[in-house]
Amino acid sequence: MDDPRSPTYASYLRLPDLLRLQPGGESHDELLFVVIHQAHELWFTVVLRELDRARERLAAHDLRATTAALERMTAVWKSLVASWDVLDTLTPMGYLGFRDRLGTGSGFQSVQFREIEISSGGGVGDHLHDPWLGGEERDRLARRSREPSLRELFLRTLTAAGRTVDDVVRHAVADVGLADLAEALVAYDGAVAQWRYRHALAVERQIGTKIGTGGSSGSAYLQATTSDRFFPELIAARSRL
């Protein structure tokens, strides 16, 4: 403890650097808004790390490790769902007190979230052509769009095992790991869907149906994404039970 070279809590977490990233006291409510969204981006780094591990281990047919990574990702999304409750303490007038400082910035522009969508199984769409992307950001999205997504790897795994999606949903498989993996995928998908829904409600609570920052359609756009799923085959198979 007396060794000056020994890390402290603050130095290990690089707290001086981290805490300098928050806004000052111009608007009382701006700090809450910024911290909520900064925390999201920090958690997105964890999701991406686990998502890459899940894809790597699934490609190696390590179903146990893949399922463990999915369970961690699901837990992260559940914590992010709960974080919208904190943002809901922000009143519409409190938000208007700093909204102009966002300029054209919007959560729609979260590159990490787009990476999560692509690598999970969502389509890249036209996001590679979004004008606000920097060169390095566009390269990241393009690279992930070329790599097999978690959805693709899952379907390949089923094909290699000679099984169908219906087989794993019915648990009619000799390898119980496949059935457990399928349930973990559905849980992960559901947690992201819950997050999308709560995000839409949070935006609606602040600005109603107005156009969002960055020119997005605000809550209308977010509401439209709540039906998006990374693994639609697993949902469709339930209709055939």
Contacts in CASP RR format, 6 or more apart in sequence:
PFRMAT RR
TARGET T0000
AUTHOR 0000-0000-0000
METHOD contacts of the structure
MODEL  1
MDDPRSPTYASYLRLPDLLRLQPGGESHDELLFVVIHQAHELWFTVVLRE
LDRARERLAAHDLRATTAALERMTAVWKSLVASWDVLDTLTPMGYLGFRD
RLGTGSGFQSVQFREIEISSGGGVGDHLHDPWLGGEERDRLARRSREPSL
RELFLRTLTAAGRTVDDVVRHAVADVGLADLAEALVAYDGAVAQWRYRHA
LAVERQIGTKIGTGGSSGSAYLQATTSDRFFPELIAARSRL
9 15 0 8 1.000
10 16 0 8 1.000
21 38 0 8 1.000
22 31 0 8 1.000
22 34 0 8 1.000
22 35 0 8 1.000
22 38 0 8 1.000
23 30 0 8 1.000
23 31 0 8 1.000
23 34 0 8 1.000
23 98 0 8 1.000
24 30 0 8 1.000
24 31 0 8 1.000
25 31 0 8 1.000
26 98 0 8 1.000
26 101 0 8 1.000
27 94 0 8 1.000
27 97 0 8 1.000
27 98 0 8 1.000
27 101 0 8 1.000
28 94 0 8 1.000
29 90 0 8 1.000
29 91 0 8 1.000
29 94 0 8 1.000
29 95 0 8 1.000
29 97 0 8 1.000
29 98 0 8 1.000
30 97 0 8 1.000
30 98 0 8 1.000
30 101 0 8 1.000
32 86 0 8 1.000
32 87 0 8 1.000
32 89 0 8 1.000
32 90 0 8 1.000
33 87 0 8 1.000
33 90 0 8 1.000
33 95 0 8 1.000
33 98 0 8 1.000
36 83 0 8 1.000
36 86 0 8 1.000
36 87 0 8 1.000
37 107 0 8 1.000
39 83 0 8 1.000
40 80 0 8 1.000
40 83 0 8 1.000
40 110 0 8 1.000
41 110 0 8 1.000
41 112 0 8 1.000
43 76 0 8 1.000
43 79 0 8 1.000
43 80 0 8 1.000
44 110 0 8 1.000
44 112 0 8 1.000
44 113 0 8 1.000
44 116 0 8 1.000
45 112 0 8 1.000
46 72 0 8 1.000
46 76 0 8 1.000
47 73 0 8 1.000
47 76 0 8 1.000
47 77 0 8 1.000
47 116 0 8 1.000
48 112 0 8 1.000
48 115 0 8 1.000
48 116 0 8 1.000
48 119 0 8 1.000
50 69 0 8 1.000
50 70 0 8 1.000
50 72 0 8 1.000
50 73 0 8 1.000
50 76 0 8 1.000
51 69 0 8 1.000
51 73 0 8 1.000
51 116 0 8 1.000
51 119 0 8 1.000
51 120 0 8 1.000
51 150 0 8 1.000
52 119 0 8 1.000
53 65 0 8 1.000
53 69 0 8 1.000
54 65 0 8 1.000
54 66 0 8 1.000
54 69 0 8 1.000
54 70 0 8 1.000
54 73 0 8 1.000
54 150 0 8 1.000
55 119 0 8 1.000
55 147 0 8 1.000
55 148 0 8 1.000
55 149 0 8 1.000
55 150 0 8 1.000
55 153 0 8 1.000
57 65 0 8 1.000
57 66 0 8 1.000
57 69 0 8 1.000
58 66 0 8 1.000
58 150 0 8 1.000
58 153 0 8 1.000
58 154 0 8 1.000
58 157 0 8 1.000
58 181 0 8 1.000
59 148 0 8 1.000
59 153 0 8 1.000
61 157 0 8 1.000
61 160 0 8 1.000
63 175 0 8 1.000
63 177 0 8 1.000
63 178 0 8 1.000
63 180 0 8 1.000
63 181 0 8 1.000
64 177 0 8 1.000
66 181 0 8 1.000
66 184 0 8 1.000
67 177 0 8 1.000
67 180 0 8 1.000
67 181 0 8 1.000
67 184 0 8 1.000
70 181 0 8 1.000
70 184 0 8 1.000
70 185 0 8 1.000
70 187 0 8 1.000
70 188 0 8 1.000
71 184 0 8 1.000
71 187 0 8 1.000
73 188 0 8 1.000
73 191 0 8 1.000
74 184 0 8 1.000
74 187 0 8 1.000
74 188 0 8 1.000
74 191 0 8 1.000
77 188 0 8 1.000
77 191 0 8 1.000
77 192 0 8 1.000
77 194 0 8 1.000
77 195 0 8 1.000
78 191 0 8 1.000
78 194 0 8 1.000
80 195 0 8 1.000
81 191 0 8 1.000
81 194 0 8 1.000
81 195 0 8 1.000
81 198 0 8 1.000
84 198 0 8 1.000
84 199 0 8 1.000
84 201 0 8 1.000
84 202 0 8 1.000
87 202 0 8 1.000
88 202 0 8 1.000
88 205 0 8 1.000
90 206 0 8 1.000
92 205 0 8 1.000
92 206 0 8 1.000
92 207 0 8 1.000
95 206 0 8 1.000
95 207 0 8 1.000
99 213 0 8 1.000
102 213 0 8 1.000
103 213 0 8 1.000
103 214 0 8 1.000
104 132 0 8 1.000
104 213 0 8 1.000
104 214 0 8 1.000
104 215 0 8 1.000
105 132 0 8 1.000
105 213 0 8 1.000
105 214 0 8 1.000
106 212 0 8 1.000
106 213 0 8 1.000
106 214 0 8 1.000
106 215 0 8 1.000
106 216 0 8 1.000
107 113 0 8 1.000
107 213 0 8 1.000
108 214 0 8 1.000
108 216 0 8 1.000
108 221 0 8 1.000
109 130 0 8 1.000
109 132 0 8 1.000
109 214 0 8 1.000
111 133 0 8 1.000
111 137 0 8 1.000
111 140 0 8 1.000
111 141 0 8 1.000
114 124 0 8 1.000
114 127 0 8 1.000
114 141 0 8 1.000
115 140 0 8 1.000
115 141 0 8 1.000
115 144 0 8 1.000
117 123 0 8 1.000
117 124 0 8 1.000
117 230 0 8 1.000
118 124 0 8 1.000
118 141 0 8 1.000
118 144 0 8 1.000
118 145 0 8 1.000
118 149 0 8 1.000
119 144 0 8 1.000
119 147 0 8 1.000
119 149 0 8 1.000
119 150 0 8 1.000
120 149 0 8 1.000
120 150 0 8 1.000
120 151 0 8 1.000
120 188 0 8 1.000
120 192 0 8 1.000
120 230 0 8 1.000
121 149 0 8 1.000
121 150 0 8 1.000
121 151 0 8 1.000
121 152 0 8 1.000
121 230 0 8 1.000
121 231 0 8 1.000
122 149 0 8 1.000
122 151 0 8 1.000
122 228 0 8 1.000
122 230 0 8 1.000
123 145 0 8 1.000
124 141 0 8 1.000
124 144 0 8 1.000
124 145 0 8 1.000
127 133 0 8 1.000
127 141 0 8 1.000
128 138 0 8 1.000
128 141 0 8 1.000
128 142 0 8 1.000
128 145 0 8 1.000
133 141 0 8 1.000
148 156 0 8 1.000
149 230 0 8 1.000
150 185 0 8 1.000
150 230 0 8 1.000
151 230 0 8 1.000
151 231 0 8 1.000
154 181 0 8 1.000
154 182 0 8 1.000
154 185 0 8 1.000
154 231 0 8 1.000
155 165 0 8 1.000
155 233 0 8 1.000
157 178 0 8 1.000
157 181 0 8 1.000
158 164 0 8 1.000
158 165 0 8 1.000
158 167 0 8 1.000
158 168 0 8 1.000
158 178 0 8 1.000
161 173 0 8 1.000
161 175 0 8 1.000
161 178 0 8 1.000
163 173 0 8 1.000
163 178 0 8 1.000
165 182 0 8 1.000
165 233 0 8 1.000
165 234 0 8 1.000
165 236 0 8 1.000
165 237 0 8 1.000
166 172 0 8 1.000
166 237 0 8 1.000
166 240 0 8 1.000
167 173 0 8 1.000
168 178 0 8 1.000
168 179 0 8 1.000
168 181 0 8 1.000
168 182 0 8 1.000
169 182 0 8 1.000
169 234 0 8 1.000
169 237 0 8 1.000
169 238 0 8 1.000
169 241 0 8 1.000
170 241 0 8 1.000
171 179 0 8 1.000
173 179 0 8 1.000
182 234 0 8 1.000
185 230 0 8 1.000
185 231 0 8 1.000
185 234 0 8 1.000
186 231 0 8 1.000
186 234 0 8 1.000
186 235 0 8 1.000
188 230 0 8 1.000
189 229 0 8 1.000
189 230 0 8 1.000
189 231 0 8 1.000
189 234 0 8 1.000
189 235 0 8 1.000
190 229 0 8 1.000
192 230 0 8 1.000
193 226 0 8 1.000
193 228 0 8 1.000
193 229 0 8 1.000
196 222 0 8 1.000
196 225 0 8 1.000
196 226 0 8 1.000
196 228 0 8 1.000
197 226 0 8 1.000
199 222 0 8 1.000
200 219 0 8 1.000
200 222 0 8 1.000
200 223 0 8 1.000
200 225 0 8 1.000
200 226 0 8 1.000
201 219 0 8 1.000
203 212 0 8 1.000
203 218 0 8 1.000
203 219 0 8 1.000
203 222 0 8 1.000
204 219 0 8 1.000
204 223 0 8 1.000
207 218 0 8 1.000
207 219 0 8 1.000
208 219 0 8 1.000
209 218 0 8 1.000
209 219 0 8 1.000
209 220 0 8 1.000
210 218 0 8 1.000
211 217 0 8 1.000
211 218 0 8 1.000
212 218 0 8 1.000
229 235 0 8 1.000
END
